[in-house]
Amino acid sequence: MLSVRDAVQHMLDSVQPISESETVFIADAVDRVLAQAIHSTVDIPSYDNSAMDGYAMRADDVATPQQTLTLVGQALAGHPFRGTLQAGECIRIMTGAEVPSSASAVIPQEDTVVDANRSEHILFTAAAKDGQNIRRHGEELKIGAPVFAAGHRFTPVDIGLLASLGIADVSVHRRLTVALFSTGDELVAPGHSKRSDQIYDSNRFVLHAMLERLGYQVLNLGLIPDNKQEIADAFMVASARADAIVCSGGVSVGDADYTKQVIDELGAVGFWKVAMKPGKPFAFGKVNGTWFFGLPGNPVSATVTFQQLALPALKRLAGEREQDPVLIQAIAGEPLKKRPGRADFQRGILRLEKGENRVYSAGAQGSGMLSSLVQGNCLILLEQDRGHVEAGETVVVQLLSTPIK
C-alpha cells in the first residue's frame, strides 16, 4: 500500500493541467482559476489621501498640543483642495480625499476644538507627526507589482481588488468537467422505496455537491448496478465527455466489485490501495485517456478520500496552484483509539479551552457514519505508525472547510 503522501505525489506527478482558457467578466470570476498572471496596471492608492475625517496641515505647525491654526479650505473625496497651505493654516479633509502636497499630516477631528466665536480657528489638542493618517501614493501596490499568480482561485475579496485596479476581464482556465456515478446493487436513489437489505445512495449527492462547490461542471451519470457491461458503458460515456471520472464503490476485491476489472480492461490502474483509514481501497488510473478516481463505497471513506486524495489531483488538472492545507496543533482532550499501520483521519471537534486548542472525538468513527462529519469541525490526523493516543498528547488537526463544510 502507498502512504497518503506518496499516493498524492504520484497523482500530482501524473496529472497535467488543462490548457484551454477563456476570458470572463470579473463578476463571473469567483472560484475560477486564473490562467495568466496579473500585475498591477496602476498605483494603489493613485494619490496621497486621508485615512480619516479631520484636518490636514503642516506637521511642524502642530509639533506640540494646544496649537491653533486658521482654516482656509476643505478637501472632499473627488474634490481636492487646489491651494497651497502656508504656515499656520489647515484645511478640513474627509476620508479618501487627496492630501495637498503642502500638507504633511492629518489630525482626526476628535482631537480638535472649533472656536464657537471664530469657526475658522481650529485648536488641536494633540500633536501631529509627519505622515500621520496619510495613505501614501502607491503604498499598497505600484505599477508592475505582481498581484495574482497563474493558478490562483479567485475569492470574492479578490474580485474587489481586481476592480480597484480597473481590471474588468480576466483569463481563466475553462471549467473542469467531472463525470460522476455510484455503483452497487445495494443502493437506491433517495425518494424511492427500498428493501431491508438496501441503503440509499448518499455518496453521489455528497460528491456532486463538493464538485459543484469547487466550480466544476458535473456530468452525473446516476446509479450503475453491479453489472460489468453497464459499468463499462458508463466509463465509455464518461471518458468521452469529461476531463476526469469520479465513482464510488466497486474498487475493493469482492466478487461483484467490477470497477477495477473494467479499468484494467479499458485503461490502466496506477494504484488501488492507500495506507489510510477510512478509505484503504482507492483506485487511480486512466480510461481512454481520462483520469479516473475510484473511491470506496462507504460514505465517510468516499468523502475523506475525495478530500485528501482526489481533490489535490483534480485541482492540478484544473490548473489551480497547489496549496498545503492549514494544520493546527491541538491537545487530545480524551483518549483516541488507533492501530499502527495506516494514517487515520478521525472526525473531531476542536475547541478553545483555557487558551489551548483541545480536540475531542466527534463520536463513533465508523466509515459509514456521515453524521460524524456533520457534527465534527475538523479531521484529527494521526500518523501511519502511531498507536493509541492518550489524553493530553499533542495531535495535528485539519479544519473541515470547503468543499466539505
C-alpha positions in Angstrom: 0.0 0.0 0.0 1.1 3.5 -0.8 1.3 6.1 2.0 -1.1 9.0 1.7 1.8 11.4 0.9 3.2 9.0 -1.8 -0.2 8.5 -3.3 -0.9 12.2 -3.6 2.6 12.9 -5.0 2.1 10.1 -7.6 -1.1 11.7 -8.8 0.3 15.2 -8.9 3.3 13.9 -10.9 1.0 12.2 -13.3 -1.7 14.9 -13.9 -1.1 17.9 -16.2 -3.3 21.0 -16.2 -5.9 21.5 -18.9 -4.6 24.1 -21.4 -7.9 25.7 -22.6 -8.8 29.1 -21.2 -11.5 31.8 -21.7 -12.0 35.4 -20.8 -14.7 36.3 -18.3 -16.0 39.5 -16.7 -14.7 39.8 -13.1 -18.2 39.5 -11.6 -18.2 36.0 -13.0 -14.7 35.0 -11.9 -15.4 33.9 -8.3 -14.0 30.3 -7.9 -12.5 30.4 -11.4 -8.8 29.6 -11.8 -6.5 32.3 -13.2 -4.8 31.2 -16.5 -2.3 34.2 -16.8 -0.5 36.1 -14.0 -1.8 39.6 -13.3 0.4 42.6 -12.5 -0.8 45.9 -11.3 -1.5 48.4 -14.1 -2.0 51.4 -11.7 -0.6 52.6 -8.4 -2.8 51.9 -5.4 -3.6 54.5 -4.0 -3.2 56.6 -7.0 -2.6 59.7 -4.9 -1.8 60.6 -1.3 -5.2 60.6 0.6 -6.6 61.0 4.0 -7.2 57.9 6.2 -9.8 59.7 8.2 -12.1 62.7 8.7 -10.1 65.6 10.2 -7.8 68.4 9.3 -4.7 68.5 7.1 -1.8 70.8 8.0 2.0 71.1 8.0 3.1 68.8 10.8 5.7 71.3 12.1 2.8 73.7 12.9 1.4 71.3 15.4 4.6 69.9 16.8 3.1 70.2 20.3 -0.5 70.1 21.5 -2.8 73.1 22.0 -1.8 74.9 18.8 -4.4 76.9 16.9 -4.4 77.1 13.1 -6.6 79.0 10.6 -9.0 77.1 8.4 -8.5 78.1 4.8 -10.5 75.5 2.8 -11.6 71.9 2.5 -10.9 68.7 0.6 -13.6 66.1 -0.2 -13.3 62.8 -1.9 -13.3 63.7 -5.6 -13.0 67.4 -4.9 -9.4 68.3 -3.9 -8.1 71.5 -2.3 -6.3 73.4 -5.1 -4.4 75.9 -3.0 -1.1 75.8 -1.1 -1.1 75.7 2.7 1.1 78.4 4.4 2.5 78.3 7.9 -0.3 78.4 10.5 -3.0 77.2 8.1 -5.1 74.0 7.8 -7.9 72.6 5.7 -10.9 70.4 6.6 -10.4 67.0 4.9 -12.6 63.9 4.6 -11.6 60.3 4.4 -10.3 59.4 0.9 -9.8 63.0 -0.2 -6.5 64.0 -1.8 -3.9 65.4 0.7 -2.3 68.5 -0.9 1.4 68.3 -1.3 1.8 71.3 1.0 0.3 69.2 3.9 2.3 66.6 5.8 -0.2 65.3 8.4 -3.9 64.7 9.1 -5.2 65.1 12.7 -8.6 63.4 13.3 -11.5 65.7 14.1 -11.9 64.2 17.6 -8.5 65.8 18.5 -9.7 69.3 17.7 -11.9 72.0 19.1 -13.6 74.6 16.9 -13.8 78.1 18.3 -17.5 78.9 18.8 -17.0 82.6 18.0 -14.5 82.2 15.2 -15.1 79.0 13.3 -12.0 79.5 11.2 -9.8 79.0 14.3 -9.1 75.3 15.0 -7.5 74.2 18.2 -5.5 71.0 18.0 -5.4 69.1 21.3 -2.9 66.5 20.1 0.4 66.9 18.4 1.0 65.9 14.7 3.6 63.6 13.4 4.9 63.7 9.8 2.9 61.4 7.6 0.2 60.8 10.2 -3.0 59.4 8.8 -1.9 59.8 5.2 -2.2 56.8 2.8 0.7 57.3 0.5 0.6 57.1 -3.3 1.4 53.5 -4.3 1.9 52.2 -0.8 -0.3 49.2 -1.4 0.6 48.4 -5.0 2.8 50.0 -7.6 2.5 49.7 -11.4 4.1 46.4 -12.4 3.8 44.7 -9.0 2.6 41.1 -9.0 -1.0 40.7 -7.8 -2.1 37.2 -8.6 -0.1 34.3 -9.9 -1.4 31.9 -12.6 -3.3 29.1 -10.9 -4.9 31.4 -8.3 -8.5 30.6 -7.4 -10.5 33.9 -7.1 -12.3 34.7 -3.9 -14.9 37.5 -3.5 -12.3 39.8 -2.0 -10.0 39.1 -5.0 -12.8 40.4 -7.3 -12.8 43.7 -5.3 -9.1 44.0 -5.7 -9.3 43.4 -9.5 -12.0 46.1 -9.7 -9.8 48.6 -7.7 -7.1 48.0 -10.3 -9.5 48.9 -13.1 -9.5 45.3 -14.5 -12.8 44.3 -16.0 -11.9 40.9 -17.6 -9.6 38.1 -16.7 -8.3 35.0 -18.5 -9.3 31.8 -16.6 -9.0 28.1 -17.2 -12.1 26.6 -18.6 -14.2 24.8 -16.1 -13.3 21.2 -15.4 -15.9 18.6 -16.4 -16.1 15.7 -14.0 -18.2 12.6 -14.6 -19.7 11.1 -11.5 -21.6 7.8 -10.8 -22.1 5.3 -8.0 -22.1 1.6 -8.3 -23.8 -1.1 -6.2 -26.9 -3.3 -6.3 -27.5 -2.4 -2.6 -28.0 1.2 -3.5 -31.3 3.0 -4.1 -31.8 6.7 -5.1 -33.3 8.9 -2.4 -37.1 9.3 -2.9 -37.6 5.7 -3.9 -38.7 2.8 -1.7 -36.0 0.3 -0.7 -35.8 -3.2 0.6 -34.5 -4.0 4.0 -31.2 -5.2 2.5 -30.7 -1.9 0.6 -29.4 1.6 1.5 -29.9 5.0 0.0 -27.1 6.3 -2.3 -25.6 9.2 -0.4 -22.1 9.3 -1.9 -23.2 10.6 -5.3 -25.0 13.5 -3.7 -22.1 14.4 -1.3 -19.6 14.2 -4.2 -21.8 16.1 -6.6 -22.2 19.0 -4.1 -18.4 19.0 -3.4 -17.6 19.1 -7.1 -20.0 21.9 -7.7 -18.6 23.9 -4.8 -15.2 23.7 -6.5 -16.7 25.3 -9.6 -16.6 22.2 -11.7 -19.2 21.1 -14.2 -20.6 17.7 -13.1 -21.8 15.1 -15.5 -23.9 13.0 -13.2 -24.4 9.5 -14.7 -26.5 8.3 -11.9 -26.5 4.9 -10.1 -25.0 2.0 -12.0 -25.8 -1.6 -10.9 -23.2 -4.3 -10.3 -23.1 -5.3 -13.9 -19.7 -5.4 -15.6 -21.1 -4.3 -19.0 -23.2 -1.4 -17.6 -20.2 -0.2 -15.7 -18.0 -0.5 -18.8 -20.6 1.5 -20.7 -20.7 4.2 -18.1 -16.9 4.5 -18.3 -17.0 4.8 -22.0 -19.6 7.6 -21.9 -17.7 9.4 -19.1 -14.3 9.2 -20.8 -15.7 10.6 -24.0 -17.3 13.6 -22.3 -15.3 14.5 -19.2 -11.8 15.5 -18.1 -12.0 13.2 -15.1 -14.1 10.4 -13.7 -15.1 10.0 -10.1 -17.0 7.0 -8.9 -17.7 5.3 -5.6 -17.9 1.6 -4.9 -16.6 -1.4 -6.7 -12.9 -0.8 -6.1 -12.4 -3.4 -3.5 -11.7 -7.1 -4.0 -15.2 -8.6 -3.7 -16.6 -10.9 -6.4 -19.0 -8.2 -7.5 -16.5 -5.4 -7.4 -16.3 -4.9 -11.1 -14.9 -1.3 -11.3 -11.2 -2.4 -11.1 -11.8 -5.2 -13.6 -13.2 -2.7 -16.1 -10.4 -0.2 -15.6 -7.8 -3.0 -16.1 -9.5 -3.8 -19.4 -10.2 -0.3 -20.7 -7.2 1.6 -19.3 -4.7 1.2 -16.5 -4.7 1.5 -12.7 -1.8 3.4 -11.3 -2.5 2.1 -7.7 -5.5 0.9 -5.8 -4.6 0.7 -2.2 -3.6 3.5 0.2 -2.5 3.1 3.8 -5.2 5.3 5.3 -8.3 5.0 7.4 -11.1 5.4 6.4 -10.6 4.6 2.7 -7.9 1.9 2.0 -9.4 0.9 -1.3 -8.8 3.8 -3.6 -8.1 3.5 -7.3 -6.3 6.0 -9.6 -5.7 5.5 -13.2 -6.8 6.3 -16.8 -9.7 5.2 -19.0 -9.3 6.1 -22.7 -7.1 9.0 -21.8 -9.3 10.3 -19.0 -8.2 10.4 -15.4 -10.1 8.1 -13.1 -10.6 8.3 -9.3 -12.3 5.3 -7.7 -13.5 6.0 -4.2 -14.6 3.4 -1.6 -18.3 2.7 -1.1 -18.7 3.7 2.5 -19.9 7.3 2.7 -17.2 8.7 5.1 -14.5 6.8 3.2 -15.7 8.2 -0.1 -15.8 11.8 1.3 -12.5 11.7 3.1 -10.6 10.0 0.3 -12.1 12.6 -2.1 -10.8 15.4 0.0 -7.4 14.0 0.9 -6.5 12.2 -2.3 -8.6 13.1 -5.4 -9.0 16.8 -4.6 -5.3 17.7 -4.9 -5.1 15.9 -8.3 -8.3 17.5 -9.6 -7.1 20.9 -8.6 -3.9 20.3 -10.5 -5.9 19.2 -13.5 -8.0 22.3 -13.3 -4.8 24.5 -13.4 -5.0 25.5 -9.7 -1.8 26.1 -7.8 -1.0 23.5 -5.1 -1.5 24.8 -1.6 -0.8 22.9 1.6 -3.7 22.6 4.0 -3.7 24.7 7.1 -2.8 22.3 10.0 -3.2 23.2 13.7 -1.6 21.5 16.7 -4.0 20.6 19.5 -4.2 18.7 22.7 -6.2 15.5 22.7 -9.0 16.1 25.2 -9.7 12.3 25.5 -8.1 9.0 24.5 -8.2 8.2 20.8 -8.1 4.6 19.6 -5.8 3.7 16.7 -3.7 0.9 15.4 -0.3 1.4 13.7 -0.1 0.7 10.0 -2.4 3.3 8.4 -2.8 7.0 8.6 -6.0 7.7 10.4 -8.3 10.7 9.7 -10.6 10.8 12.7 -13.5 13.2 12.8 -13.1 15.6 15.7 -14.5 18.6 17.5 -11.9 21.4 18.0 -12.4 23.8 20.9 -10.5 26.6 22.6 -10.4 25.8 26.3 -8.4 27.9 28.8 -6.3 29.3 26.0 -5.4 25.9 24.5 -6.7 24.2 21.4 -8.3 20.9 22.5 -9.8 18.3 20.3 -12.3 15.6 21.0 -13.8 12.7 19.0 -16.9 13.6 17.1 -18.4 10.3 18.1 -18.3 6.8 16.6 -15.7 6.6 13.8 -17.4 4.0 11.6 -16.7 4.6 7.9 -20.4 4.6 7.1 -21.4 7.3 9.6 -21.7 10.6 7.8 -23.1 12.1 11.0 -19.6 12.2 12.4 -18.6 14.6 9.6 -21.7 16.7 10.1 -21.0 17.0 13.9 -17.3 17.5 13.6 -15.4 20.6 12.6 -12.0 19.0 11.9 -10.1 15.9 11.0 -7.6 14.6 13.5 -4.6 13.5 11.5 -2.9 10.5 13.2 0.3 9.4 11.6 0.7 6.0 9.9 3.0 4.5 12.6 1.2 6.0 15.6 -0.8 3.9 18.0 -3.4 4.8 20.6 -3.4 8.5 21.7 -3.7 9.3 25.4 -5.5 12.4 26.7 -3.0 15.3 26.9 -0.9 14.2 23.9 -0.3 16.6 21.0 -2.0 15.8 17.7 -2.4 17.6 14.4 -5.8 18.7 13.1 -7.1 20.0 9.8 -10.2 22.2 9.9 -13.1 21.0 7.8 -13.9 23.6 5.2 -15.0 24.0 1.6 -15.8 21.8 -0.2 -16.9 19.5 2.7 -18.4 22.1 5.0 
